[in-house]
C-alpha cells in the first residue's frame, strides 16, 4: 500500500462496518481458516432438521450460505445495523430475524428447536441453549477461543492477563455439561493473521468493538501511528486467532 498515513486512517474510518462480512479487508489483511469448514458442516446439519435457531447471526451471512434451510428457521441479533442487514439477507429465504439483547431468556418456548447454531457468539448462555433445544437436539457452533488476536489487542491496551484466560474451551465444555448437554465433538485451532496496513486495523477495531472497547482514532492516535510505522518497517503485523468447534447434544 502506498497511501499516506492520513489517507489510510480516513479509509478505515469511512468503511462500512455493518454485517459480518470481512471482504473489505481483501488485500489489506488475511486470516488462516480452521480446517474443519464450519459453514459447510452447518449447511449439512441444516438440511437434515425441521427447525433451527441461529444465535447472534450478525448480518446473516453465514446462515445464508446454506443451500437448504429448514421449514422453521429463526435467527437472533442484537445490533440494529446487523438486524437490518440480516433481515434483507434472510427474509427472502424464509428465515425470521428476531431482535434480541443477547441476554437470558431467549424469546422462545422450551424445546422449540431441533438445531441451535452460532458462529463466534460474544456470549454463551448454556442453560438457555439447553432449554430451547428439543430432546435429542444439537448445539453446533464455532467459538472464538482464548487470547484471540491478543497481539493486536494488547498493542493498544497493554497486558491483559485476566482476559487471556477467558473463553477456555475446557471451561465451556464444563458449563455445557452443567446445563445438561452432552459433548459430541470438540476441535481447536490456532490460526495466523497478517495485517498489511493501518486502515485494516481501524476497520477491525470499529467492527469488532469488544477488542478495544473504548477505541477511537482520536484516543489511540499515537498507538495507531506507532503501528503504522511498524507495518511500514516489517511489511505486516502478525497476530493469531484461536477457534474451537463445539457440538453438544441435549439427551
N, C-alpha and C positions, 0 to 999 in steps of 0.2 A: 504494500500500500504506500502511495506517495503523498497522500493527503497530509496537510499540516495538522498539528495537534488540535487547534481550534476547530478545523473542519471535521475531524474525527469525532470530537466531543459533540458538536452540533448534529452530526449524522446519527449518533447513538441516541441523542435526546429526541430527535424527530421521529424515530422509528415507531411503528405501531406495535404495542406490546400486548394487545388483547389476544385471547385464544391461547392455545398451547402448541402452536406450530412454530418451530425454530428455523424455518427455511431462510429467514432473513440473514442468518449467520453464515450462509454458504459463501465460502471464500474468506471469511473472517475468523472462523473457528471450526474445529472438528472434534467430535467425541466418539470414541470407540463404543460399539454397541454390545450388549450381552449376547452370548452365543445362542441362547435359547429361543429368541424371537417371540417376545410377548404378544405382539399384535396377531401374529399367525396362530399362536396357541389359543388366544382368546376367541378368535374367529371360529375356530373349530368347536370350542365349547358352546358358543352362542348358537351355532347351527343345530345343536342337539338338545336344547331346552325349550320349554314353553313360556318361561318368564325370566326376566333378568333385570338387575339394578346395577347401574354403573355409578359409583360414588365419586364425587369431586371430578367430574368428567372434563373440566377445563372447557375448551371450546368444542368438545365433542369429536375432535379429530380422530382419536384412536378408535372409538366406538364406530365411527362412520366408515372405517376401513373394512369392517366385516362385511362380506358379500351377502350373508344371510343373517337376519335378526329375528329373535323370537316374536310370536304374536303379541305378547305383552312385554314391552321394553320401556324402561324408565331410566332417566339419568338425573343426578342432582348436581348442583353447582351453587357456590356462594357469591362469587364476584360478578357484579352486574354486567361488565363488558363481556365476560365469558358466557353468561347466561344468554345474552342476545346472540352471540356467535353460535353457541350450541343449538339454540332454537332454530336458527337459519339452516344449520347443517343437518340436524337430526329430525326435525319435524317432518320434512318430506319423506323420511324413512319410516315414519310411524312411531318414533320414539317421543315419549312425553318428557319434557325437561322441567324439573321442579326446582324452584329456588329454595335453598336450604342453608342454614348458617354453619353447617359442619359441626354441630354440637348435638348431643343427645336431647331428645329422642329423634330418630329418623321418622319422617312423617308417613309411615306405612304400618299396616297391620302386622301382627305376628304371622310368621310363616308365609309371607306374601310372595317370595321369590325362590326359584329353583337355583339361580346363579346370582351371586353378588360379585362384582369386579371393581377394581380400581387401579389406575396407573399413577404412581407417585403421589399417594394421598398425603396431605400435610398433617392430618390427624387420623388416628385409627381407633374407633370405638368398638372393641371386640364384642362387648355384651350386646350392643345394638345390631351388629352384623349377625351374630348368632340368633338373635330374636327374630329378625325378618327372613332368615333362611328357613326353607322347608326342611323337614327331617329328610336326610339323605342329600340335601343341597350342598353346594360348593361355594366357597370363597376363593377367588383366583385373582392374584394381584402381583404387580411389580412394585416393590417399595424402594425408596431411597435408603441406603444403608448408612452406617456410622461414618462421621468425618468426611462426608462427601463434598468435594470441591473446597476443602478447608484451606488449601494453599492460597486460594483467592480470598476466601472469607477472612482468614487471619492476616492477609496482607493489609486489609482495611481495618480490622477490629483488634488485631493483636491476638495473643494466645487465648484459646477458648477451651481449657481443659475439661470443664464440665460438659459443654456441648459436644465435645468429641466422643463422649461415652453414650450419647443418645442414639436411638434407632438401632440398637444392637439386635440382630435377628434372633439370638437366643432368648433375649428378654421378650421379644414379640411372640415367639413360639410359646413361651410360658404363659403370657397373657391370653393368647388364643385358647390354650388348653384350659385355663382357669374359667374362661367363658363357656366351656363345654364343647369346644371344637376339637376334632382330631386332625393332626398334621399329616397330609398325604405326601407333600413334596416341599423341599426347601433347597434352593440353589443360591449361591452367592458369586459376585463378580466384582473385581476392581478394574477400572477402565480409564484409559488415558485421554485427557483433554488437552488440546493445543489451541491457544488463543493468539491471533495474529495482529490484532490492533485494539486500541483503547475504545473505539466505537463499540466493539463487541462486548467489552466489559460494561460500559454504560447501559447498553441494551439489556444485558443479562441482569444487572442489579436493579433495573427498573421493572423487569418482568418477574424475576424470582425474588419477590420483595422480602422474604424471610431470611435470605442470605445475609444481607446488611440492612436491618430493618429501618434505620434512620438515613438511608442513603439519599444523597442529593449531590449533584455536581458541585454546587457551591460549598457544601460542608466538607467534601472529600477531594477538593480540587488539588491539593498538594500531593495526596497519595495517587491520584489519577495521573498527574504529571510524572511522578516517580515511576509508575507502572509503564507509562508511555515510553519513557527513556529506557527502561529495562527491555521492553519489547524491541525497541529500535536497535539496541545493542545485541540482543540474543536471537532476534528473529521470531520469537514466540514466548508465551508464558505457559508453563506446563502445570497442570493440575490433574487430579484423579477423582473420578466419581465412583461411588460404590452402590451396588444394586443387589436386591435379593428377590427372587421369585418365590412366592409362597402360595401353596394350595392347601386349604383346610376344608374339612367336611363336618357338617352337623350330623351326628349319628341318628 
